[in-house]
Amino acid sequence: MLILGIESSCDETAAAVLSDGENILSNVVNSQVLLHQKYGGVVPELASRRHIETIYPVVQEALDTAGVTLNDIEALSVTQGPGLVGSLLVGFSFAKAVAYVKKIPYVGVNHMAGHILSVFLEGRKPDFPFIALVVSGGHSALFEVSDVLTFRLLGQTRDDAAGEAFDKVAKLLALGYPGGPVISRLAEVGDAEAINFPRAWLDPEGFDFSFSGIKTAVVNIVHNFQKKNKSIVKEDICAAFQEAVVEVLVSKTISAAKHFHIGRVVLTGGVAANHRLRELLKKRGVEEGIAVFMPSPELCTDNAAMIALTGNYKLQHLPRAFSLDLDVYSRSSYCENLLVL
């Protein structure tokens, strides 16, 4: 089956064509980074307007790259949420319109489920069950994944997501947007032990995260340096900040795997492209005898291939009749701590 995936949850307009469920024929991503850079973050209204301008060209490019037309597409999968409502509506409305005109099924899927399942687009795939750490600008959460449709929430951030903290610290240090890549780059030449930033472990038996405290600690360090007219070594701040965030993410993930006696861990989401996070999780996995799986960096960030894959699984396991009355949602839906796809 040829399935067209569409992703527009935030500031990337993306489309992909998959054949036989997991073979990527095309995976096109149009980024809005330059549009939002001068504001230091995503401006929702500008994002949705840009999606309107780019959705058709991006879909057409994905079809052309795959060597197919809309007449060849047998189903559509589109991000339904969570995300920015205005952005989501552009992709979701486009998919519904195509499905209606072409009389083919469409399915709305959860963006976080797409990230979790993106690892199945790689050659090395985990067995079920596994622990999934989803880290991005909007999410920091741990799930127990029993099968392609069952995701049990174990813990999530109580305030800032990890990626959000990276962006805010980068803005404070005048490093530009997005913050993750530049902080990671500067951290490579900085001293991670120069500053001892706090780690928020919260309940020792729980798996929730909190990153607002370390963001405040960076603010205080910068202000103290400025008051004393001392030069700020941005490389050291970046290295120490990154190490504190990564240590908490990795420790909580390994703890969850050991607690539930699960020998497999999946790392995904935009922040999963961070070199130090990937390195430390692999290292801890080897030490604890836990297999670590992670998508390639290009499949960690928002893309439509993961949405097409997730939609394919959903179409296989659920009824194929989907109402055109479906709507988008800004936050993830949970039912007894189960992620609703």
C-alpha positions in Angstrom: 0.0 0.0 0.0 1.2 3.5 -0.8 0.4 5.9 2.1 1.0 9.7 2.1 2.0 11.2 5.5 1.5 14.9 6.4 3.0 16.6 9.4 2.4 20.3 10.4 2.2 20.3 14.2 4.7 23.2 14.7 7.1 24.9 12.4 7.9 22.2 9.8 5.7 21.5 6.9 6.5 17.9 5.9 5.2 15.2 3.6 6.3 11.6 2.9 5.3 8.6 0.9 5.8 5.1 2.2 5.3 1.8 0.5 4.5 -1.5 2.2 4.3 0.3 5.6 7.9 1.1 6.2 9.8 1.7 2.9 10.5 5.5 2.5 10.0 6.6 -1.1 10.2 10.3 -0.1 10.5 12.4 3.0 10.3 16.1 2.4 10.6 18.7 5.2 10.3 22.5 4.8 11.7 24.3 7.8 10.6 27.7 9.1 13.7 28.3 11.2 14.7 31.4 9.4 11.2 32.8 9.7 11.2 32.5 13.5 14.9 33.1 14.2 14.6 36.8 14.8 11.9 36.2 17.4 13.9 33.7 19.4 11.1 31.1 19.1 8.1 29.9 17.1 5.4 32.5 16.5 2.1 30.5 16.1 0.3 32.9 13.8 3.3 33.2 11.4 3.8 29.4 11.5 0.2 28.6 10.4 0.4 31.2 7.6 3.6 29.7 6.3 2.1 26.2 6.4 -0.8 27.4 4.2 1.8 28.7 1.7 3.9 25.5 1.6 1.6 22.6 2.2 0.7 22.0 -1.4 4.3 22.5 -2.8 5.7 20.2 -0.1 3.1 17.4 -0.8 3.7 17.7 -4.5 7.5 17.5 -4.0 7.0 14.3 -1.9 4.9 12.8 -4.6 7.3 13.7 -7.4 10.3 12.4 -5.5 8.5 9.1 -4.9 7.6 9.0 -8.6 3.8 8.7 -7.9 0.7 10.9 -8.2 -2.2 11.4 -5.8 -4.1 8.9 -7.9 -1.6 6.2 -6.7 -2.1 7.0 -3.0 -4.3 4.5 -1.2 -4.5 6.2 2.2 -3.4 9.3 4.1 -2.0 9.7 7.6 -1.8 13.2 9.2 -0.8 14.6 12.5 -3.9 15.3 14.6 -2.1 16.6 17.7 -0.6 17.6 20.0 0.8 20.9 18.6 -0.1 24.4 17.6 -3.8 24.3 16.7 -3.4 26.8 13.8 -0.5 24.8 12.3 -2.3 21.4 12.8 -5.4 22.6 11.1 -3.6 23.3 7.9 -2.2 19.8 7.4 -5.3 18.1 8.8 -7.7 20.1 6.6 -5.6 19.4 3.6 -5.6 15.7 4.3 -9.3 15.5 4.8 -10.0 17.4 1.6 -7.8 15.0 -0.4 -9.3 12.0 1.2 -12.8 13.3 0.4 -12.1 14.1 -3.2 -10.1 10.9 -3.9 -12.4 8.8 -1.8 -9.6 7.1 0.1 -9.3 6.5 3.9 -7.4 9.0 6.1 -6.3 8.7 9.7 -5.3 11.3 12.3 -2.4 10.2 14.5 -0.7 11.4 17.6 2.6 13.2 17.0 4.3 11.6 20.0 3.3 8.2 18.8 5.0 9.0 15.5 8.2 9.9 17.3 8.1 6.7 19.3 7.5 4.4 16.3 10.0 6.2 14.1 12.6 3.7 15.2 10.8 1.1 13.1 11.9 3.0 10.0 15.5 1.9 10.7 17.1 -1.4 10.0 17.7 -2.3 13.6 14.3 -2.6 15.3 13.4 -3.2 19.0 11.2 -6.0 20.2 8.2 -5.2 22.4 7.9 -4.1 25.2 10.4 -1.2 25.4 10.8 2.0 27.3 10.6 5.1 25.1 12.1 8.5 26.0 10.5 11.3 23.9 12.4 14.6 24.2 11.7 17.7 22.1 10.9 21.3 22.4 7.4 20.5 23.5 7.7 17.2 25.2 9.8 15.3 27.7 8.1 12.0 28.6 8.7 8.4 29.3 6.5 5.6 28.0 6.2 1.9 28.4 5.4 0.7 24.8 3.7 -2.7 24.7 2.8 -2.8 21.0 2.3 -0.4 18.1 -0.9 0.9 19.6 -0.3 0.7 23.3 1.7 3.4 25.0 1.6 3.8 28.8 2.7 7.1 30.2 5.3 6.7 33.0 6.3 10.2 33.6 6.6 13.6 31.9 7.9 17.1 32.5 6.1 19.2 35.2 7.2 22.5 33.6 9.7 23.1 30.8 10.5 20.4 28.3 14.2 19.7 27.7 14.2 21.3 24.3 12.4 24.3 25.6 15.0 24.7 28.3 17.8 24.5 25.6 16.1 27.3 23.6 15.6 29.5 26.6 19.2 29.2 27.8 20.4 29.9 24.3 18.3 33.0 24.1 19.7 34.1 27.5 23.2 33.7 26.2 22.3 35.4 22.9 23.2 32.3 20.9 20.3 32.4 18.5 17.4 30.0 17.7 17.1 27.0 17.7 19.2 26.6 20.9 19.8 22.9 20.9 22.3 22.6 18.1 24.4 25.7 19.1 24.5 24.7 22.7 25.6 21.2 21.7 28.3 22.6 19.5 29.7 25.0 22.1 29.5 22.3 24.8 32.0 20.2 22.9 34.8 22.7 23.7 33.5 23.7 27.2 34.2 22.3 30.6 31.1 20.4 31.9 32.6 20.5 35.5 33.2 24.2 35.6 29.7 24.9 37.0 27.7 22.5 39.2 24.1 23.1 38.0 21.3 21.5 40.0 19.6 18.2 39.0 15.9 18.0 39.7 15.3 14.4 40.6 11.9 15.0 42.1 10.3 11.9 43.6 13.0 9.2 43.7 10.4 6.6 42.9 8.8 8.6 40.0 9.7 9.3 36.4 8.6 12.9 36.0 11.0 15.6 34.9 11.6 19.2 35.7 13.9 21.6 33.9 12.7 25.1 35.0 15.1 25.0 38.0 18.2 24.6 35.9 17.1 27.3 33.6 16.7 29.6 36.6 20.2 28.6 37.8 21.7 29.6 34.5 19.9 33.0 34.8 21.4 33.5 38.2 24.9 32.5 37.1 24.8 34.9 34.2 23.5 37.8 36.4 26.2 37.1 39.0 28.9 37.2 36.4 27.5 40.5 35.0 27.3 42.1 38.5 31.0 41.3 39.2 32.0 42.4 35.7 33.4 38.9 35.0 33.5 37.5 31.5 31.0 34.8 30.8 32.5 31.6 29.4 29.6 30.6 27.3 31.2 27.3 26.3 31.5 26.2 30.0 27.9 27.2 30.8 26.7 25.3 27.7 28.7 22.2 28.6 27.6 22.2 32.3 24.0 22.9 31.4 23.8 20.2 28.8 25.4 17.7 31.1 22.9 18.4 33.9 19.9 18.0 31.5 21.3 14.9 29.8 22.2 13.2 33.1 18.7 13.5 34.4 17.1 12.2 31.1 19.4 9.2 30.9 19.2 8.3 34.6 15.4 8.4 34.7 15.2 6.3 31.5 17.6 3.6 32.7 15.8 3.6 36.1 12.5 3.0 34.3 13.9 0.2 32.3 15.3 -1.5 35.4 12.1 -0.9 37.4 9.9 -2.6 34.9 12.5 -5.2 34.0 12.6 -4.2 30.4 15.8 -4.6 28.5 15.2 -2.3 25.7 15.1 1.5 25.5 14.2 3.8 22.6 15.4 7.5 22.4 13.5 9.8 20.0 12.3 13.3 19.5 14.1 16.4 18.3 16.5 16.5 21.3 17.4 12.9 20.6 19.7 14.3 17.9 21.9 15.7 20.7 25.3 14.0 20.5 26.0 13.9 24.2 22.5 12.5 25.0 23.0 9.7 22.5 26.5 9.0 23.7 25.7 8.9 27.4 22.5 6.7 26.9 24.5 4.2 24.8 27.2 4.1 27.5 24.8 3.6 30.4 22.9 1.0 28.3 26.1 -1.0 27.9 26.9 -0.7 31.6 23.4 -1.9 32.6 23.0 -4.6 29.9 20.1 -2.6 28.3 19.8 -2.4 24.5 19.5 1.1 23.2 17.7 2.0 20.0 17.5 5.4 18.4 16.5 6.7 14.9 19.0 8.5 12.8 19.1 12.3 13.6 17.0 13.2 10.5 14.2 10.9 11.7 14.4 12.3 15.3 13.2 15.7 14.3 9.7 16.3 13.0 9.1 14.5 9.8 6.2 13.0 7.9 7.7 9.5 7.4 7.0 8.7 11.1 3.4 10.0 10.7 2.9 7.8 7.6 4.3 4.8 9.5 2.1 5.3 12.5 -1.0 5.8 10.3 -0.2 2.6 8.5 -0.2 0.7 11.8 -3.4 2.3 12.9 -5.1 1.5 9.6 -4.0 -2.1 9.9 -5.4 -2.6 13.4 -8.5 -0.3 13.5 -11.6 0.1 11.3 -10.9 2.0 8.1 -13.9 4.3 8.2 -13.0 7.7 9.6 -15.4 10.6 9.9 -14.6 13.9 8.3 -15.9 15.5 11.5 -12.6 14.7 13.3 -10.7 17.7 14.6 -7.2 18.5 15.8 -6.2 18.8 19.5 -3.4 20.9 21.1 -2.5 18.5 24.0 -2.0 14.8 24.1 -5.0 12.7 25.1 -4.6 10.2 27.9 -7.0 7.6 29.2 -5.9 5.9 32.3 -2.4 7.0 31.4 -2.6 5.4 28.0 -1.7 7.6 25.0 -4.6 7.9 22.6 -3.4 7.6 19.1 
